[in-house]
Amino acid sequence: MIEENLNNQDRFLKTVKEAIKASPGGYRKNREELFSRLSQSTIDSRLKKIQNRTRADQLKLLDLLMEQAEPINLRVMPVKNLQSASESIKELILDKNPEWGTVKKVAAWKHPLIDKLSLGDALAKYDIPVYQSELKSTDDLPAGKQMIREQIFESFVGITAADFCIAQTASLVMKSHPNQARAVSLVPSIHVAVIELNQIIENLGEFYFLQKWDPIQKKEGLTNCMTLISGPSKTGDIELIMVHGAHGPCELHLFVITGET
């Protein structure tokens, strides 16, 4: 077929076949043949490029992220530091209203970056509780899990960090870790995520390269679950009308701490 004559479906299938190096008969090659072996010097060079980006290059990725985020209603907000992030998130919570009821409650991951925001203290004067999805060693396991579920279900805002953010697709990458319940990003009607500038990478190729070759990521592995989130929940099933919040949060706000002085 001539490329110009391909319809969208044929073009999509052609791209997939090329990616998996399928034979003309449609059969995929042996898995070991799909990934070329890289020399250690090539691995080291690519890792150095990803992990030692200049600030200018990081800001370019932030610009790309913001550009790709706009069409999918992902609201990206660069902030200078932790204090600015905390203040901005507090104002967001005060400004928004729960989808159901009038009582405001917030669920948050137990995570070093989220802990530094001190949102519990910032919101205490407004009588807005911040529940952490943390199972303590003294908790009865079934009862502790049930309590965390109930607190998340009662919350209208869920606050998480992320492992990476992929600029090219405006996607948050979230692996599963203890005390970081997935439901915090799925159940509340507003999802707030917080990352640092150096967590933005260019594309999926970089992400999978890091998983395979970066010593820290390789040691951790892909974990039991890995979620990629691109914008708020959306569906066009009903009369092809785009609706947000049908299967998860109707809003997603991403705060990027740029580290400016």
C-alpha positions in Angstrom: 0.0 0.0 0.0 1.1 3.5 -0.7 1.4 5.5 2.5 -0.9 8.3 1.2 -3.7 5.7 0.6 -3.6 4.3 4.1 -6.6 5.0 6.3 -6.2 5.7 10.0 -6.6 2.0 11.0 -4.1 0.8 8.5 -1.6 3.5 9.4 -2.0 2.6 13.1 -1.4 -1.1 12.5 1.5 -0.4 10.3 3.1 1.7 13.1 2.6 -1.2 15.6 4.0 -3.8 13.2 7.1 -1.7 12.6 7.5 -1.1 16.4 7.4 -4.8 17.2 9.4 -5.8 14.0 6.6 -8.1 12.8 7.3 -10.2 9.8 5.3 -9.7 6.6 3.0 -12.6 7.7 2.2 -10.6 10.9 4.1 -12.8 13.3 6.2 -11.0 16.0 9.8 -11.9 16.3 11.3 -13.5 19.4 11.2 -11.1 22.3 15.0 -11.1 22.6 15.2 -9.8 19.0 13.0 -6.7 19.8 15.5 -5.0 21.9 19.0 -4.3 20.6 21.8 -4.8 23.0 23.4 -1.6 24.1 27.1 -1.1 24.9 27.9 0.1 28.4 29.2 3.4 26.9 25.9 4.0 25.1 23.9 3.3 28.3 26.2 5.6 30.4 25.9 8.3 27.8 22.1 8.2 27.6 21.8 8.0 31.4 24.0 11.0 31.8 22.0 13.0 29.2 18.7 12.3 31.1 20.0 12.6 34.6 22.2 15.7 34.1 20.0 18.0 32.1 20.7 21.7 32.5 18.1 23.9 34.1 17.4 25.4 30.7 16.7 22.0 29.2 14.4 21.1 32.2 12.4 24.3 31.7 12.0 23.4 28.0 10.5 20.1 29.1 8.2 22.0 31.4 7.1 24.2 28.4 6.4 21.0 26.4 4.5 19.5 29.3 2.3 22.7 29.6 1.7 22.7 25.8 0.6 19.0 25.8 -1.4 19.4 29.0 -3.8 22.1 27.7 -5.8 20.1 25.2 -6.5 17.3 27.8 -7.5 19.7 30.6 -4.5 19.0 32.8 -3.8 22.2 34.7 -0.1 22.6 35.2 1.0 25.3 37.6 4.7 26.0 38.1 5.5 27.2 41.6 8.8 28.5 43.0 9.2 26.4 46.1 7.4 24.2 48.7 6.0 27.2 50.5 4.4 28.5 47.3 3.1 25.1 46.5 1.5 24.7 49.9 -0.1 28.1 49.7 -1.4 27.5 46.2 -2.9 24.2 47.1 -4.5 25.6 50.3 -6.1 28.4 48.2 -7.3 25.8 45.6 -9.0 23.7 48.4 -10.6 26.8 49.9 -11.9 28.0 46.5 -13.3 24.6 45.4 -16.5 23.1 46.7 -17.2 19.4 47.2 -19.2 17.7 44.5 -21.5 16.2 47.2 -22.3 17.8 50.5 -20.7 20.8 52.0 -18.0 19.4 54.4 -14.5 19.6 53.0 -12.1 16.8 53.7 -8.8 16.0 52.0 -6.9 12.7 51.5 -3.1 12.8 51.0 -0.3 10.3 50.4 2.3 9.7 53.1 5.2 10.8 51.0 8.3 12.9 51.8 7.4 15.7 49.3 3.8 15.9 50.4 4.8 15.8 54.1 7.0 18.9 53.5 3.9 20.9 52.4 2.5 20.8 55.9 -1.0 21.0 54.5 -2.5 19.6 57.7 -1.3 22.6 59.6 -2.2 25.0 56.8 -5.8 23.8 56.7 -6.4 23.2 60.4 -7.5 26.8 61.0 -10.3 26.2 58.5 -11.4 23.0 60.1 -10.5 21.0 57.0 -8.9 17.6 58.0 -6.1 16.1 55.9 -6.1 12.3 56.1 -2.9 10.5 55.3 -3.1 7.1 53.6 -0.7 5.6 56.1 -0.9 2.2 57.8 0.9 2.4 61.1 2.6 -0.6 62.6 0.2 -0.5 65.6 -2.9 -0.6 63.4 -5.0 -3.7 63.0 -4.5 -4.4 59.3 -8.1 -5.0 58.1 -9.5 -2.2 60.3 -6.7 0.2 59.3 -7.3 -0.4 55.6 -11.0 0.1 56.0 -10.5 3.3 57.8 -8.2 4.6 55.0 -10.8 3.7 52.4 -13.6 5.5 54.3 -11.4 8.6 54.7 -10.6 8.7 51.0 -14.2 8.1 50.0 -15.2 11.1 52.2 -12.6 13.4 50.7 -13.2 15.8 47.8 -9.5 16.4 47.1 -6.8 13.8 46.8 -3.1 14.8 46.9 -0.3 12.7 45.6 3.2 12.9 44.3 4.4 11.0 41.3 7.5 9.1 40.2 7.9 10.8 36.8 6.0 13.1 34.5 6.3 12.5 30.8 6.3 15.8 28.9 5.4 14.5 25.5 2.1 12.9 26.6 1.5 15.0 29.7 1.3 11.8 31.7 2.0 11.2 35.4 3.7 7.9 36.2 2.8 6.5 39.6 4.2 3.2 40.8 2.7 1.5 43.8 4.4 2.1 47.1 3.4 1.4 50.8 1.2 4.1 52.3 0.4 5.6 48.9 -3.1 4.3 48.1 -4.0 4.4 44.5 -7.5 5.5 45.5 -6.3 8.9 46.5 -5.7 9.7 42.8 -8.9 7.9 41.7 -11.8 8.5 44.1 -11.9 12.2 45.1 -13.4 14.5 42.5 -10.3 16.7 42.4 -6.8 15.2 42.1 -3.8 17.4 43.0 -0.3 16.1 42.1 3.0 17.7 43.2 6.3 17.0 41.5 9.7 18.7 41.3 11.1 20.0 38.0 13.7 17.3 37.7 11.1 14.6 37.6 9.9 15.7 34.2 11.3 13.5 31.4 10.8 13.8 27.7 8.9 10.7 26.5 8.0 7.1 27.2 11.2 5.9 25.5 13.2 7.7 28.3 11.0 6.3 30.9 11.4 2.7 29.8 15.1 3.2 29.3 15.4 4.3 32.9 13.5 1.3 34.1 15.9 -1.0 32.3 19.2 0.7 32.8 19.1 3.1 35.7 20.5 1.2 38.7 18.0 2.7 41.2 14.9 2.2 38.9 16.1 -1.3 37.9 16.5 -2.3 41.5 13.0 -1.1 42.4 11.4 -2.6 39.3 7.9 -1.8 37.9 6.2 -2.7 41.2 2.9 -4.5 41.5 1.0 -1.7 39.8 2.0 1.3 37.7 -0.5 3.9 36.7 -0.1 6.5 33.9 -2.5 9.4 34.2 -3.0 11.9 31.4 -5.5 14.5 32.5 -8.7 14.1 34.5 -11.1 11.2 33.9 -13.0 11.6 30.6 -15.4 9.7 28.4 -17.2 10.3 25.1 -19.4 7.3 25.2 -22.7 9.2 25.5 -23.5 10.8 22.1 -19.8 11.4 21.5 -19.9 14.3 24.0 -16.8 14.6 26.1 -17.6 14.4 29.8 -15.1 14.7 32.6 -15.3 12.9 35.9 -17.3 9.9 34.8 -14.8 7.3 36.0 -12.5 9.3 38.3 -11.6 12.9 39.2 -13.2 15.6 37.1 -10.1 17.9 37.7 -6.4 17.3 37.8 -4.0 20.0 39.0 -0.3 19.5 38.7 2.0 21.7 40.7 5.6 21.7 39.5 8.2 23.0 42.0 10.8 24.8 39.9 13.2 25.6 42.7 13.5 29.3 41.8 15.0 31.6 44.4 
